[in-house]
Amino acid sequence: MGEWSDYFEDFPEENPANYVGNRFDPKGAEALRTQAAKAAQEQAKLDAEIGRIIQKHSNPAAPGKKQSE
């Protein structure tokens, strides 16, 4: 028995990843996945920048005192 990927190569209409909504649209589904990956990458960059800004502007705790949360 072959792998699932072999089956979906032979029968792409059976692959749920090839649907946009209830419509079979492999190219549209691929475009959505590409767009989502790009958005996730951009969000990760923004999150890293926010982290650097917070780190740069946070006040270190004075010796012997705990930082409040």
C-alpha positions in Angstrom: 0.0 0.0 0.0 1.4 3.4 -0.9 1.6 6.6 1.1 -1.3 9.0 1.5 0.7 11.6 -0.5 0.7 9.1 -3.4 -3.0 8.7 -3.2 -3.7 12.4 -3.1 -1.4 12.8 -6.1 -3.6 10.4 -8.0 -6.8 11.8 -6.7 -6.3 15.5 -5.7 -10.1 16.1 -5.4 -10.0 13.8 -2.4 -7.4 15.9 -0.5 -9.3 18.3 1.9 -6.3 20.7 1.7 -7.3 21.4 -2.0 -10.6 23.0 -1.0 -11.4 26.6 -0.4 -14.7 26.7 1.5 -16.7 24.0 -0.1 -15.2 24.5 -3.6 -12.4 22.3 -5.1 -9.7 24.9 -5.9 -6.1 23.6 -5.5 -4.5 26.8 -6.9 -6.7 29.0 -4.6 -5.9 26.7 -1.6 -2.1 27.0 -2.3 -2.4 30.8 -2.6 -4.1 30.9 0.8 -1.5 28.7 2.4 1.3 30.9 0.9 -0.5 34.1 2.1 -0.9 32.6 5.6 2.8 31.5 5.8 3.9 35.0 4.7 1.6 36.6 7.3 2.9 34.3 10.1 6.5 35.2 9.1 5.7 38.9 9.2 4.0 38.5 12.6 7.0 36.7 14.0 9.3 39.6 12.8 7.0 42.1 14.5 6.8 40.1 17.7 10.6 39.9 17.8 10.9 43.7 17.3 8.3 44.3 20.1 10.4 42.0 22.4 13.5 44.0 21.6 11.7 47.3 22.3 10.3 46.0 25.6 13.8 44.7 26.6 15.4 47.9 25.7 13.0 50.1 27.7 12.3 48.0 30.7 13.8 49.0 34.0 15.9 46.4 35.8 14.8 45.7 39.3 16.7 47.4 42.1 18.9 45.0 44.1 16.9 43.3 46.8 13.6 44.2 45.4 11.2 42.0 43.3 9.7 43.3 40.1 5.9 43.5 40.2 4.0 41.5 37.6 
